[in-house]
Amino acid sequence: MKYYWLMACILIFTVGCQPAEKSTFQPENQPATAMQEFRKEEMASISLQTKEDEREEATAEPDHNQNQEPEPAIQPEPAPEPDSDPEQEPEVTVTTNPAKTPAQTLEWALDQLPENKRLMFSLYDFATGETLSHNGDRVIFPASMIKTLYLAVFLEEVKYERQSLDTEYILQQRDKYAGSTIVGGMGLLQYEPSGTKVTHAELLSLMVAESDNVATNIITNILGFQHINDRIKEYGLKNTRAHRKMFDLESDSPHNLTTLDDLIQLLILIEEKALFDGPLHEKALDIKRGSSKCRIGRYAPTDVKVANKLGNTATILADMAIIHFPHREPIALAVMIQGKNRHQIDDEANAELMGRLSEHIINYYLQN
């Protein structure tokens, strides 16, 4: 019997000395703050839609694209050299800019980029009508910058009383899906329960200022892509097409396309009140001024008002803005940095370059 007691004591001692089992429980993701959501767009919004776009871009045959769809196709990148190593290629380094004019500043910015990056740039001066463009006619995937187009089309509908900013929309579970894909990335509506009421005005603000993808898909559902594309033609946006919802992976429709020159043309129409004026014009600017100022507005003085919309994927970083000055006419500016051969973008380094580029442009027009 004493041996049984001895064995029991040994067993109790052994169990007591085992290390505590690590918990595998992971709390569910909670709604993030606005800044956390913004960082999500810079990295996690890399939306699955965009990844699919990049795969198509990588394997596309130009002749087949022309046969399948009349829209301008994004030109596929040449394959990387066999011995190239993307991880070892130089990143952006920002040096002092001795430039004075916008053209000189553009040349300075181009010198900052390594060979594996491409800069697209388009500028319009409302005071003189002068333009400056570099790769501005290159067909690109617009990412979230296309939400400015949806904002303009919707406010035009409000102008003609076919829609109202005060109308309440009741959020439904199906709004959180594009086909069978969960709509993720930016925005807080994906976390809100079904039955939540939100006005059309709130949807527009969420779509642009917070880049909410669920709100965006609700707005495009209300408008319809046929109507959006009809307005694109009326606006004179020659290389812009809108076909897909955010995070729509299952659609057979072509991907959304535009150019920076087209986006500048859209900003010109908005600023010159060609689409709507009065309170609706102010509404559009107020909504866009709610966007993060981490790129074009990064170093803007407090008396300069930047009404912008960000856009990015894994391989592009972009921003478009109407910039208002205290003592002169505004300018419209659109900038995109793209990784060649599908190289991923270092967000902070490229945002810094975009911020410095815009800072010098803004300072020039503050003095001229």
N, C-alpha and C positions, 0 to 999 in steps of 0.2 A: 504493500500500500504506500510505503514511504517513497517508493520509486515513482508512483503515479503523481504524488504531490511534487516531487522534484521536476518531473517532466512538464507538469502544468506551469510551474513557476518559470521554467526556461521558455516555454511557449509564450507566456504573457510578456516576458521581458523582450523577446524577439519581436513580437508584434508592436510593442510600444516604441521600439527603436526604428521602425520603418519610417522613411521620410514621408511627409504629408503628400497626398496625391494632388497634383496641380489641377486646378479647375479648368475645364475646357469651355466654360460658358462665356460667351461674348455678348455683351449688351447690344441691343439693336441700335442701328444708327438713328440718331435724333436729328431733328431739323437744325441745320447749321446757321450761324449768323450770316449777315449779308456779306461780310468780307470772306468768310469761309466759303460761301457759295460762289463768290467771285473767283477765288483760287481754284474752285472746282472746275470752272469753265476753262481756266488757263491750263489745267492738267487733266482732270477727269472728264471734262466735257469733250474732249478728244472723241467725241461721240462715236458710238459704234457705226453710225451712219457715215462718219468721216473715214473711219478705218476701211469700210467697204469701198468708199470712193477712192481711197488710195490704192486698194487692191485692183480696182478696175483700171485706174490710171496706169498702174504698173504693167498690166497685161494687155492694155488696149491696142488694137490694130487700127490705125487711122482710117484705112479704106473701109473696114467693116463698120466703124463708127459712122462714116458718112452714109453707108447704106441703111443703117438701122435708125438713125435719127438726123433730122435736118439741122438741129441746133449745133453751134460751134462746139467742138469737142476740146477738152483740155488736152494739150499735147503731152504725150508720155515722155518722161525723162529718159535720157539714154542710160543704159545699164552702167553701174559703177565699174571702174577698172578692177580686174581680178585681185590686184594686190592692195587695193585701197582699204583703209581701216577707218570707218566713220568716227570711232571713238577717239582716235588720235588726231583727227583733223582739228585745226585751230578754231576756236570760238570767236565771238565778237569781242573786240577790245575797243574802248572808246577813248580817243585822244583829244587834246585841245583842238577846237575848231577856230582857225584863223579867218574863216570865210565871212563875207558880209552879205552878199546877195543870196536869194533863194537858190539860184543855179549853182553858185559856189558851195553853198551848204549841202546841196544834193551831191555834188562831186565829193565833198568831204565824207559824207555818209557812205557812199559807195566804196571809198577807200578803207572804211572800217570793217567791211564784211569780208570773211574768208571766202575761198572759192566754193565752198559747199552751201552758200546762202545766196539768195536772189532778193533784190529790193524792187518793189513796185511803188510808184509815187505819182500822185496827181494833185495839182493845186490850181485854184481859181481865185482871182482877186476881183471882188465885186466893185471895187473903186475904178479899176481900169479895164476890166474884161480880159486881162492877160492870163494866160495859162502856162503851166509847166508840167510836163508829163515824162515819166521814165517807166517803160513797160506798162503804162497806163491802159493800153489796149489789149493786154494779154488776158485771155479768158481764164478765169480762176473760179474756184469753189468759194463762195462768199462767207461760209459759216454763219455766225449770228448777225453779221452786218446786214443780211437780207431783211432782218426784222424792221429796219428803218423803212423799207419799201412797204411792208405790211402796215406799218403805222400810217404812212401817207395815204394808202388806198382806203384804210378804214376811216380816217378823218375826212376824206373826200366824200365817203358815203354819209357821214354825219352832216356834212355841208348840205347835201341834197335831201336830208331828212329820211334817208332810207335806213339809217341806224341812229341810235341814241347812246350817248355816253352814260346816261343814267339807267339804262336797262340792266336789270340784274340777271346774271347767269348762275344757274345752279350746277355746281360741280358734280360730275358723275364718275363712277369708277372707270368707265371706258375711256374717259379723257386722259387717263394716265397710261394709256397704251397707244402705240402706233402699230396696228396689226396685232401681233402677239408679243411685240417687244415693249418692255417697260420704258417709258419716257423718263430718262434720268438727267444727269448733268445739272445744269443750273436751275435754280428756282425753288420756291417753297410750296407751290401748289401740289406737287407730287406727294407731299406729306399731309396735306389737308384731307379731312374725311369727306366722303360723298355727302352731298346735301349742303356743303358750304356755299354761301351766296357771295358773289363778287360782281361788281358792276363792270360794264364794258370799259369805263375809264380806268378802273383798277387793273383790268386785264392788260390794257395797253401799257400802263406804267410797269407792271410786272414783266411784260414781254421785252421792253427796251431797257429800262433802268436796272432790272435784276436779271435780265436775259432768261426769263422763265420759259422753259421749253413747253410745258403743259399749256401755259397761257398762249403761247405762240400757236400751237396746234388748234386751240379753240378759236382763235381769231381767223386762222386760215380756213377752218371749217365754216365759219360764218360767212366769209367772203367768197370762198370757192376759188380754186386755182384758175379756172377758165376766166373768171372776172379779173383776177389779179394779172394774168397775162394779157388780157385785153387792155388794161390800164398801162401796162409796161409799154405796149406799142404806142399808145397815145402819148406817153411821156417821152418817147423817142429814145428809149434805152435799147440800143440796137443789139447788144450782145448779152442781154439779161433774160433769163428764163427762171420761172419758179414752178416746180412740179411736185416736190416732196415735203411731207411734214418732217419735223425734227424727230430723229431716231427711227425713221421709217426704213427698215432693212428689207422688207418683203416686197416693196413696190417695184413694178417693172418700168415705172416712169423714169426718164432721165434725171440726173442729179441737177440741183440748182446751180446756175452759172451766172456770172457777171464779169465786169471789168471795173477797175478803179475809175476809169474815165466815165463809165456809166453811173457809178455811185456819186461822183461829183456832179453829174448832170441832175441826178435826183435831188441832191442838196441845193443846187441852184434853183430848181423849181420850188422847193419848200421855202427857201429864204426870200425869193422874189414874189412869193404869195401867188404863184400861178395856179396852185391847186386849191388853196383855201387861205383865208386871211382872218384878221381880227382875232377873237378869242381862240379859234382853232389853231391859228399860226402860233400864238403864244403857248398853247397847250403842247404842240409838237416840240417846241424848243425847251419848255420846262421838263417834259418827260426825258428828252435826250440829255439835258443837263444833270439828270439824276444818275447817269452812268458813272462808273469808276473813272478816275482821272489818272490812271497808272501809266498811260502811254502818251497820247498827244497832249493831254493836259497836265502831265507829270510835273513840269516846271513853269506852268503858266502863272503869271502874276494874278493877284486876287481881283484886280479890276478888269481882267480879261475873262470873258465867259465862254466856256467850251461846251457845246452841245454835241455830244459824240455817241457813237455806238461801237463797242468792241466786237472782235470776232477772232476766233482761233480754233485750231485743231492741233493734232500732234506735230504737224509739220508747217503750220503757218501761225503768224501772230500779226494782227491787223487792228486798225482803228480808222474811223472816218468821223469828221467833225465840221460843224460850222463854228467859226471862231469870231466872236464879237469883241471889238476894241472900244475903249471909251471915247476916242476922238477921230475915228475913221471908219470907213465901210468895212464889213467883215471879209473874211476869206473862207474858202472851203478847202479842206485838206484831207486826203486819204493816203494811208501808208500801209504797206504789207511787207513783211519779211518772210520768205519762204525757204524751207530747206530743200536743196536740190537732191535728186535721187532718193527722195523720201526720208532725208535726214531729219531727225526730230529737232525741235527748237528748244534752246535754252531760254525759258521765259524771261528771267530777270535780266540777263545780259542784253537780249534783243529789245526788251521793253525800255531799258536804259538808253540804248542807242536811239530808239524811236522818240523817247522823251527829249533827248539832247537835240536831235534833228528838229523836232517841233519847237523847242525852246528858241533856237536860233532863227527859225522862220518867224515865230511870233515877235521876237525882239526886233527883227528887221522891219516888220510892218508897224510896230509901235513907234518907230522913228521915221517912217516914210508914208 
